[in-house]
């Protein structure tokens, strides 16, 4: 999963999203494993959650509105984006649904590339 909790590394990175999260001390945290969820399903859901958060935060920090806001409102936007991304994943079809598996399969290469 994309991990913005590595603050010292994030300060040196050119990644705008990570810089904003560190600047405003906004954390993301890990999803909780659901009761009865297999390790494979948890990992897959974690990948999808991380990508969803990443996409939503990128949209936020690249928006002109965000850049024009004060720090307090920027923090609120970042936190709202994280919450909205998690909600979006929660509302996805169940793990056994073929569409869910297809989305995970599409996300996996991007996740693996980001880990290198």
Secondary structure, 3 states (H helix, E strand, C coil): CCCCCCHHHHHHCCCHHHHHHHHCCCCCCCCCCCCCCCHHHHHHHHHHHHHHHHHHHHHHHCCHHHHCCCHHHHHHHHHHHHHHHHHHHHCCCCCCCHHHHHHHHHHHHHHHHHCC
